[in-house]
């Protein structure tokens, strides 16, 4: 594998790591997987995400 291949692999690993962390914010735990619980969890997560984005800007 050449240097470009290593760079792509490293970038993919970093992307998956960040994606997994962000996904966990929007997906409720398995113990609370009703449609209502998922909807409420996502509303809360989006509100927190928006607040954090406004602080960073």
Biotite code that builds the C-alpha atoms (Angstrom):
import biotite.structure as struc

atoms = struc.array([
    struc.Atom([0.000, 0.000, 0.000], chain_id="A", res_id=1, res_name="UNK", atom_name="CA", element="C"),
    struc.Atom([1.385, 3.415, -0.924], chain_id="A", res_id=2, res_name="UNK", atom_name="CA", element="C"),
    struc.Atom([1.278, 6.631, 1.129], chain_id="A", res_id=3, res_name="UNK", atom_name="CA", element="C"),
    struc.Atom([-2.009, 7.722, -0.464], chain_id="A", res_id=4, res_name="UNK", atom_name="CA", element="C"),
    struc.Atom([-3.617, 4.463, 0.603], chain_id="A", res_id=5, res_name="UNK", atom_name="CA", element="C"),
    struc.Atom([-2.469, 4.969, 4.171], chain_id="A", res_id=6, res_name="UNK", atom_name="CA", element="C"),
    struc.Atom([-3.819, 8.503, 4.146], chain_id="A", res_id=7, res_name="UNK", atom_name="CA", element="C"),
    struc.Atom([-7.212, 7.337, 2.897], chain_id="A", res_id=8, res_name="UNK", atom_name="CA", element="C"),
    struc.Atom([-7.335, 4.579, 5.498], chain_id="A", res_id=9, res_name="UNK", atom_name="CA", element="C"),
    struc.Atom([-6.453, 7.021, 8.285], chain_id="A", res_id=10, res_name="UNK", atom_name="CA", element="C"),
    struc.Atom([-9.064, 9.498, 7.094], chain_id="A", res_id=11, res_name="UNK", atom_name="CA", element="C"),
    struc.Atom([-11.696, 6.783, 6.962], chain_id="A", res_id=12, res_name="UNK", atom_name="CA", element="C"),
    struc.Atom([-10.849, 5.620, 10.468], chain_id="A", res_id=13, res_name="UNK", atom_name="CA", element="C"),
    struc.Atom([-11.115, 9.192, 11.768], chain_id="A", res_id=14, res_name="UNK", atom_name="CA", element="C"),
    struc.Atom([-14.440, 9.692, 9.948], chain_id="A", res_id=15, res_name="UNK", atom_name="CA", element="C"),
    struc.Atom([-15.908, 6.489, 11.385], chain_id="A", res_id=16, res_name="UNK", atom_name="CA", element="C"),
    struc.Atom([-14.782, 7.460, 14.866], chain_id="A", res_id=17, res_name="UNK", atom_name="CA", element="C"),
    struc.Atom([-16.414, 10.901, 14.645], chain_id="A", res_id=18, res_name="UNK", atom_name="CA", element="C"),
    struc.Atom([-19.523, 9.512, 12.922], chain_id="A", res_id=19, res_name="UNK", atom_name="CA", element="C"),
    struc.Atom([-20.008, 6.924, 15.669], chain_id="A", res_id=20, res_name="UNK", atom_name="CA", element="C"),
    struc.Atom([-19.683, 9.533, 18.409], chain_id="A", res_id=21, res_name="UNK", atom_name="CA", element="C"),
    struc.Atom([-22.158, 11.881, 16.721], chain_id="A", res_id=22, res_name="UNK", atom_name="CA", element="C"),
    struc.Atom([-24.573, 9.043, 15.898], chain_id="A", res_id=23, res_name="UNK", atom_name="CA", element="C"),
    struc.Atom([-24.682, 8.074, 19.563], chain_id="A", res_id=24, res_name="UNK", atom_name="CA", element="C"),
    struc.Atom([-26.068, 11.526, 20.339], chain_id="A", res_id=25, res_name="UNK", atom_name="CA", element="C"),
    struc.Atom([-29.089, 10.974, 18.099], chain_id="A", res_id=26, res_name="UNK", atom_name="CA", element="C"),
    struc.Atom([-29.900, 7.309, 18.769], chain_id="A", res_id=27, res_name="UNK", atom_name="CA", element="C"),
    struc.Atom([-31.471, 6.402, 22.115], chain_id="A", res_id=28, res_name="UNK", atom_name="CA", element="C"),
    struc.Atom([-30.269, 3.378, 24.086], chain_id="A", res_id=29, res_name="UNK", atom_name="CA", element="C"),
    struc.Atom([-31.806, 0.020, 23.163], chain_id="A", res_id=30, res_name="UNK", atom_name="CA", element="C"),
    struc.Atom([-33.795, -0.029, 26.392], chain_id="A", res_id=31, res_name="UNK", atom_name="CA", element="C"),
    struc.Atom([-35.874, 2.945, 25.188], chain_id="A", res_id=32, res_name="UNK", atom_name="CA", element="C"),
    struc.Atom([-36.611, 2.304, 21.534], chain_id="A", res_id=33, res_name="UNK", atom_name="CA", element="C"),
    struc.Atom([-40.272, 3.243, 21.208], chain_id="A", res_id=34, res_name="UNK", atom_name="CA", element="C"),
    struc.Atom([-41.098, 5.699, 18.424], chain_id="A", res_id=35, res_name="UNK", atom_name="CA", element="C"),
    struc.Atom([-41.980, 8.390, 20.953], chain_id="A", res_id=36, res_name="UNK", atom_name="CA", element="C"),
    struc.Atom([-38.762, 7.864, 22.925], chain_id="A", res_id=37, res_name="UNK", atom_name="CA", element="C"),
    struc.Atom([-36.700, 8.071, 19.721], chain_id="A", res_id=38, res_name="UNK", atom_name="CA", element="C"),
    struc.Atom([-38.502, 11.240, 18.637], chain_id="A", res_id=39, res_name="UNK", atom_name="CA", element="C"),
    struc.Atom([-38.035, 12.939, 22.018], chain_id="A", res_id=40, res_name="UNK", atom_name="CA", element="C"),
    struc.Atom([-34.400, 11.837, 22.230], chain_id="A", res_id=41, res_name="UNK", atom_name="CA", element="C"),
    struc.Atom([-33.654, 13.300, 18.793], chain_id="A", res_id=42, res_name="UNK", atom_name="CA", element="C"),
    struc.Atom([-35.406, 16.578, 19.603], chain_id="A", res_id=43, res_name="UNK", atom_name="CA", element="C"),
    struc.Atom([-33.268, 16.929, 22.713], chain_id="A", res_id=44, res_name="UNK", atom_name="CA", element="C"),
    struc.Atom([-30.094, 15.971, 20.844], chain_id="A", res_id=45, res_name="UNK", atom_name="CA", element="C"),
    struc.Atom([-30.759, 18.451, 18.034], chain_id="A", res_id=46, res_name="UNK", atom_name="CA", element="C"),
    struc.Atom([-31.421, 21.235, 20.548], chain_id="A", res_id=47, res_name="UNK", atom_name="CA", element="C"),
    struc.Atom([-28.133, 20.459, 22.330], chain_id="A", res_id=48, res_name="UNK", atom_name="CA", element="C"),
    struc.Atom([-26.268, 20.222, 19.008], chain_id="A", res_id=49, res_name="UNK", atom_name="CA", element="C"),
    struc.Atom([-27.655, 23.597, 17.898], chain_id="A", res_id=50, res_name="UNK", atom_name="CA", element="C"),
    struc.Atom([-26.669, 25.166, 21.204], chain_id="A", res_id=51, res_name="UNK", atom_name="CA", element="C"),
    struc.Atom([-23.144, 23.827, 20.949], chain_id="A", res_id=52, res_name="UNK", atom_name="CA", element="C"),
    struc.Atom([-22.853, 24.991, 17.332], chain_id="A", res_id=53, res_name="UNK", atom_name="CA", element="C"),
    struc.Atom([-23.968, 28.494, 18.323], chain_id="A", res_id=54, res_name="UNK", atom_name="CA", element="C"),
    struc.Atom([-21.330, 28.609, 21.067], chain_id="A", res_id=55, res_name="UNK", atom_name="CA", element="C"),
    struc.Atom([-18.627, 27.532, 18.637], chain_id="A", res_id=56, res_name="UNK", atom_name="CA", element="C"),
    struc.Atom([-19.602, 30.141, 16.047], chain_id="A", res_id=57, res_name="UNK", atom_name="CA", element="C"),
])
